[in-house]
Amino acid sequence: MTIEQLNRLCPDYHFTKELGRGSFGTVYAAESANTLSDRHYAVKLITIPSGPEALKSPPYLGRTLQEQQRFIEEEVIRCLREAEIVISMDSCPNILTVYEARTIPLEQAPMQAVLIFMERALRLDDYLLDDMVPVSEYRRIGIDLCSALAECESRHIVHRDIKPDNVFVTENGTCMLGDFGLADRQSEDVTSFALKGTRSYMAPEVFKGNPPGSRSDLYSLGLLLYYIYNNCRLPFLEGGPFSRTVEAENEAFRKRIEGETLPPPEMATEAIAAIILKACSFRTGKEGRGRSAPQKETQEAAGPGPCCRCSSGDDRCSVIPKLSALPAGSGEQRV
């Protein structure tokens, strides 16, 4: 869809340029058509399916037009649900704000499209490219994301896809968690779930078939912090992204999933490295799998209070709060 078409379909907004494309849609920059507003938006356009050709392949192939329409309507509802989840958390400064979501008509039936209007911010990887960002700021990224997970925990929401692409930074340096497209509300029924998420940041127990929960979100957060403190490299990887082979990346992934001991991230102090490595502790999935991390510990992760031990003895959810207890500037030295 062109910018001209978007401006015609959404006259209350002024779309200016494309910001990027991903597997779940295209993101555009937009402003309010109201000249009294100076708000800037990132607008995600999700076309369902991705194009006319997609109707000729699974899961649409072989279905009647009515069946295709029903499937597409279910996907539209899922996208709107994502927006509703995030809108309900607008009181948390560390969740990327979603202002509204709407459907727009498409000429190619039975295709539909959803627009999600979000706060515009810088992606984490782009933020880290700035050589002026001190290592001491990395700790604040962790604390901000702990606050976001505490909000998710309080609402029984599992994000399921915590990774750099889904983390954003505002002009004042506040870090926010976004893209809740794979998020689920937790229930006691953990007997059935679909394996979704990005395998590079997925907890081993989830990859091996156990249901995701708040503890697996904490694992992904720990791995994200590992990446930040390790010169933007995941465990067992060396060199830059363009010098690595597929074989090397697969071997690094195998080591992590099978529970090999992770080396400490290069740029972390001993205290921060200990926190990150415990957050990334290996679990078989038998220790209360699919259940939430205790709410008290997850909430304390967002504040400067002392670390609270988990009643279940789970190291993973009991160590992240220590980030807040570390003195300011403690991330500046390397181990």
Helices and strands as residue ranges (DSSP letters): H 3-9, E 13-22, E 25-32, E 40-48, G 52-56, H 65-87, E 98-104, E 112-119, E 122-123, H 124-128, H 136-154, E 157-158, G 164-166, E 167-169, E 175-177, E 184-185, G 199-201, H 204-207, H 214-229, H 246-257, H 270-279, H 295-300, H 315-319, H 322-325
